[in-house]
């Protein structure tokens, strides 16, 4: 029989402390509130045997420190010895289906893509585990769920890892709310996902795209290929984002909100200028609000379009991979310059000390344009050999 400090967060458990924030021992990734303050790391609980010699581990909101917990433990032991033990009734633990509604409500203010991902994963979890109470789900049940998803549903390991991550977060959220005491996913290891090489366009496939009839589809593909922009970023483009006189385009990164400037080649400027004569509205390609459903619809459209042209297993996002790969692998453009145009953060420290500016990007885009427009010649050379 004793009192114990039960910690909420996995990263805090190895640290010997009483839950009070401290610069010298708290991990840097400890969760914070919206106002910047650290969240409570855990709670003091009292543990003892009740009248039926069953182990009880209880927490109370009014117990703020070890001293309060020890006082409460003494009272419970005294009541038990006098036969007057009156334990608080345990709260009914909701099923995963019931708690999923609360979980999604708590995260309704998340970004659209994040919320859509959570809803998809939650729907899957409810389908497989919905009837279980949160306190009845064990590591064995989680493993069984993953096996069923993989063998019966033919689902990729990467997707199963995402579903398990959402389940883990659901349990952690329920623990913080005092609904349950432990997370069964803590002992479940991530599935190993083999790294698949990014699909990029070949010279013959580029030639096929260049031979497409002029129109919205072709121009969207060209913008993606010559700027590395994501599909939702291309759809969000406004004519005001394009400066034909200076030969630049401003793209707002969907993940960071950061605006990056990319040079426009003369070829793409001519294509955009020609397209503008038949385009109405402020946006270049899509006047409606850019929602996740609209982006998904366009994504499916382009995947089918590529397939119809004989470019298999290729998506609009692969244009971004092609953009980066051609610049670095084929043309030898420095990674820092490419990072500046794609907005990736992995080279952020390196970029801080680099002097690659718009001139470097202009040379890179011109080299890329020349390489792409010579795709027909490159293809013919290969065939002639």
N, C-alpha and C positions, 0 to 999 in steps of 0.2 A: 504494500500500500504506500503510495507516494504521490507527489505532484510532479508533473512533467510539462516542459514547454514543447508543444507540438508545432512544428514549422509548416507553413503552407507551401513554400516554394522549394523545389528540388535543389536549386543552386545554393540555397541557404543552409541546407541540412548538415553539411560537413563543418560549418562554422560554429564554434562553441560560444554562444552568446544567449542573452535572455530576451532577444527580440528587439532590443533598442538599436536604432540606427547608429552606425559608427563608421567613420572614414577609414579606419585602419583594418576593419574586418568584413565589411559588407561588400559583396561582389558588385562590379560595375554595372551588370545587367539586371540588378534587382528592380522589380516592377515599380513604376511611379504612378501617382495619380495625375489627373489632368492639370492640376495646379503646380506640378513639379515636385511635390512632396513624396517621400517613399511610402509605399503601402506597408501596413502592418505585416511583419514577417510571419507571425503565428499567434497562438493563444495558449494560455496556461490551462491545463486540464487536471482533474483529480481522478485517481484510479484506485479502486478498492473492490472487495467482494461484498455483494449484497446479502440479504437474508437467505437467498437460495444458493449461496456460494457461487454465484455467477459473477464473472469479472465485469466491472463497470468502468467505463472511461468517459467522463462527463466534462463538458465545457459550458461556461456561463459567461454571458456578456458583461456582467458586473465584476468579474474577476479580472483585475488589471495587472496583477503582479504575483510573484511567488508567495509573498506573505498572505495575500488575500486567498490564494488557492489553499495554503496550508491551514488557514482558519476554517475554510469551508470543509476541508477533509476531516478535521477534528469534529466538527458538528455532525457530519454524516456518520462517522464511526460511533459517536456517542448515541445518536438516534438508533443506529442498528443494534447496539448493545441493550438499549432500553425497549427494543421491539417497536419503536415508533418511526422507523425509517420510511420516509415518504418521498420516493424518488420522482422526479418530473417525468411525465409521460413522453416517450419518444415521439418525435414528429414522424408522420407518415412520409416515407421516402418515395418520391415520384418515380414513375417509369421513365425510360429514356424518351418515349413518345411525348409524355407530359412535359418533361423538362426541356425538350427541344424547342417548344414554343417560347418558353422563358428565355432560353439561350439566344434565339434569333431576335427576340424583342430587345435584348440587351445590346445587340450589335446592329440594330437597324440603321444607325448613323454611319456605319462603315462605308467605305468607297463602294461604288456599284459593283465593280468586278470582284472585290473581296466578299461582299454580301452574297453575290451570285454563287461564288465558290462554296461558301458556307452552306447555303441553301441546298445546293446539289449534294454535298457530302452528308448533310443532316438527313435528307430524304433517303439516301442509301442506308445510313445507320438505323433509321427508324424501320426500314424494311426488314433488316436483318436482326436488329436488337431491340426493337421498339417495345416489346412486351416485358422486357427485363426491368426490374427496379434498379436504380443506379447502384445501390449497395449490393446487388446480386450479380453484377457483372464482374467476372474474374479474369485473370490473364489467360486462362484456358479458353474461356468464351471468346475473348478478343482474337486469340490465335485461330479458333474455329471459324470466326467471321472472315478473317483474312484468307484462310484456305478456301472457303466457299466462294469468295469473290474471285479468287485466282483460277480455281478449277472449274467451277460451274458458270461463273459470269465471264470468264476469259478476259479479265481486266488486267491491265498493265500494272507492274509492281509500283511504278511511280504514282499512279492514281491511288492505289491501295495505301501507300505511304501518306498521301494527302488526307484520305479519309481517316486514317489512324491519328494523324496530327490534330484534326478537328475534334475527334473523340477525346483525345488527351486534353485539349483545351476546354471542352465541355466539363470534364471531370474536375479540372483545376478551378474552373469558375464555380462549380457546385461546392467544392471544398471551401473556397473563400466565403461562400454564402452560409457555411455551416450545415449544409444538407448532408454531406457525407464526410468521411474521415480520410479516405485513401483513394489513390488513383491506380487502377489495375493496369494501366498502360505503361507505368514506369518500368516494368520488367519486360516490356515487349520491344524488341529491337527492330529498327527500320530494315525493310527488305533492301537487299543490295541491288541497285539499278545499274545495269551496264550502260556505259557512255556510248551513245549512237552519234556517229559523225553527222554534222549538219549537212542537209541536202542543199546543194547549190546548182545553178544552171550551167550546162555545158555550152560550148560555142554553138553547136547546132541548135540547141534549145533557145539560145538568145536570138539566133537568126530567125527562128520560127516566130518569136514574139515581135521582132522588128517588122515582120511581114504581115502582121495583123492589120485589118482595116482601121483607119483612124476613128477614134471614138472614145467614149468615157472609160471603157475597160482598159484599152491600150494605154491611155494616158495615166490612169491610176497605177498601172504596172510600171510604167516608165518612171513615175515619181518615186515609187517604192524602190526601184532598182538604182536610180541615180542619187537618192538622198539617204537610203537606209531607214526611212521612216516606217513606223508600225502602221497597221491598217487603220486603227482608230485615229491616229495622228494625221494620216492622209485624208480621211473623211472629214476631219475637223478643220482642214485648211480653208482659210478665207483669202479672197483676192488681195486683201490688204496685207497679207503675210508675204506676198510676192513683190519684189522690187525689180522690175525688168531693167530699169536704167542702171542700177548698181549690179544687177546680175546675182541677186541673193534671194534666199527663201528663209523665213523664220518658222521654225517648227517647235511647237510646245510639247515637251516630253510628257506623255500620259502618266508615267510612273512617278516623276519627280516634280512636274510643273515647271521645270526649268526650260527656258527658251534658248535654243541653239541656232546658230546661223550657218547655213550651208550654201556655198556658191552654186549658181546655176550655169550649166554649159549652154553654149549658143544653140545647140541642137534642142535641148529641153525648153529653152525660152521660146524658140520658134513653134514647137509643138503646143505649148501652153497658150501662146498668143493666138494661134489658129483655133484652139478649142474655146477660147474666151468669146469668140464671135457668136458661138451658139449656146453659151452658158448664161443663165439668168440667176440673179440673187447674189448675196454676199459671199456664200460659200462656193468653193470651186467644184465640189463633187456632190455633196449631200446637204440639202437645205433643212432636213428634219433634225431634231435633237439626236445627238450621237449616244444612243443607249447600248447596253450590252447585247440586247436582242438584234439591233440593227447591225452591229459589228459582226455578230455570229452569222447573220444572214449573208452579209457580204463575203465573209470568210468561206462559207460553204459554196457560194456562187463562184468564187475564184478557183477554189479547189477543183470544182467540176469543169470550169473553163480550161484550166491547165491540163486536166485529164483528157478533155476532148481534143486538145492540140497534140496529144501524145507525150505530154510532160507529166509523167506519173509520179505519185508520192511527193507532190510539191504543193505548198501552200503559199499564201501571200506573205506570211512571215518569213518564209525561206528567201524572199527577195532581200531581206535585211542581212541574212547570212551571206548571200551572194555578194552583196555590196561590200561587206567587211572582208570576205575571203579574197575577192578579186583585187582589192586595194592592197592587201598585205601579201598574199601568196603570189599572185600573178605579176603585180606591179611594184612590189617591194616598198610600198608606202609605210612609213613608220607607224608603230602601234599607237603612239601618242596622238598623231594627227587623226587616225581613224577613231580613236576613243573620243576625241573632241567633236566628231561629227555624229557618232552614234549615241553619245550621252552616257556610255557605260561608266561606272564609278570605280572599277577595279584598278584603274591607273590614275586615280585622282591625285595621289601624292606625287607621282611622276610628272603629271601635267602641271603641277604647281611650280615645278622648277624648269619647265620647258619654255621655249620661245616660239613654238609653232603657232602661227596666227592665220589670218584669212588668206594670205599669199600661199601658204603651204597647202591649205585646203583647195584653193583654186587650181593649183598645179595638179593636185591629186584627182580632182573631179574631171579636169581636162584629160588626164591620162586614162581615167576610167572610161570616159566617153569615147575616146579614140579606140580603146580596146573593145568596147561593146559594139561600136559601129563597124568595126572590122571583123565582126563575128562571121559574116558570110565568107570573107576571104580566108579567115583561119580555117573554116570548115572545108572550103574547097581544097586548101592545101593538104589537109589530112586525107581527104578522099583521093586526091591525085597520087599520093604516095601508095 
